[in-house]
C-alpha cells in the first residue's frame, strides 16, 4: 500500500491565482478589453464573472498560459467550500 503525502497534494486554484498567471492585471484587462480597475476588483473579490471565462481561456491560449475551464470552475467550487 502506498502512503499518500498530504503536503504534496495540489491545492485548487483560486480566481486570484488565475489572474496572477498574467504578467500584470493590466495585461489581462487589455486582453479582455476592460478597464484595469475592473480586473483589480475581480482580484480583490477573488471572483471572475462567468461572462469572461471563455475570453480568459482564449487569451490564456494565445499567451501559452495553462488555464482551462475546469480550473475556473474548481476555483468557484473551492470558494464555496
Order of alpha helices (4+ residues) and beta strands (2+ residues): alpha-alpha-alpha-alpha-alpha
